[in-house]
Amino acid sequence: MGSEMCIRDRMYAAKIIPKKDKHGVSTKQCIDEEKKILDKLDGCEYIARMEEFFEEEENYIIVMEYLTGNDLMSIIKDKREIHTE
């Protein structure tokens, strides 16, 4: 589930992930992996930067920079490659 918000004239995207999936299985391991990946990709122009992470009683919330334009898959399809530095 996703959402967008504006705080102090800056747009953010929020990804809200339930702590348990539809089968009642914990999503903690997946969230930990996603946080590690986002940390490693910090600074990549094609990936939204993670700004903040929150944990509520029933959800995890990842707040990310809000980017306009295409998603990563569309860029890959159009360019057929991504240049990394």
C-alpha positions in Angstrom: 0.0 0.0 0.0 1.4 3.4 -0.9 0.6 7.0 -0.2 2.0 10.4 -0.8 2.3 13.4 1.5 3.5 17.0 1.5 5.5 18.3 4.5 6.9 21.8 4.5 6.4 22.1 0.7 8.3 18.9 0.1 6.6 15.7 -1.3 7.3 12.3 0.2 6.1 8.8 -0.7 5.1 6.4 2.1 5.0 2.7 1.7 2.8 1.0 4.4 3.5 -2.7 4.9 1.4 -4.8 7.4 3.5 -6.6 10.0 1.8 -9.9 9.0 1.0 -10.9 5.4 -2.5 -12.2 4.4 -1.6 -15.7 5.7 -0.5 -14.3 9.2 3.2 -14.7 8.5 5.6 -12.0 9.8 7.0 -9.6 7.2 9.9 -8.5 9.4 12.6 -10.4 7.4 11.4 -8.9 4.1 11.3 -5.4 5.6 14.8 -5.8 7.0 16.1 -6.9 3.6 14.3 -4.0 1.9 15.9 -1.5 4.3 19.4 -3.0 3.7 18.9 -2.8 -0.1 17.6 0.8 0.1 20.6 1.8 2.2 23.0 0.2 -0.3 21.3 2.0 -3.2 21.3 5.4 -1.5 22.5 7.9 -4.0 21.4 6.0 -7.1 19.5 8.4 -9.4 17.0 5.7 -10.4 16.0 4.7 -6.8 14.0 6.8 -4.4 16.0 7.5 -1.2 14.6 6.2 2.1 14.1 9.2 4.3 12.6 7.6 7.4 11.4 4.3 8.8 8.6 3.9 11.4 7.1 0.9 13.1 3.5 1.0 14.4 1.5 -1.6 16.2 0.3 -3.3 13.0 2.4 -1.7 10.2 5.9 -0.8 9.0 6.1 2.6 7.2 8.9 3.5 4.9 9.0 7.2 4.0 10.9 7.8 0.7 11.6 10.8 -1.4 8.9 11.4 -4.0 10.1 11.1 -7.5 8.1 12.0 -10.6 8.3 10.3 -14.0 8.7 6.7 -14.9 9.3 3.8 -12.7 12.6 1.8 -12.8 11.1 -1.0 -14.9 9.9 1.5 -17.6 13.4 3.0 -17.8 15.0 -0.5 -18.1 12.6 -1.4 -20.9 13.2 2.0 -22.8 17.0 2.0 -22.4 17.6 -1.7 -22.2 20.4 -1.0 -19.7 21.3 1.1 -16.6 24.7 2.7 -16.2 26.1 2.5 -12.7 29.1 4.4 -11.4 
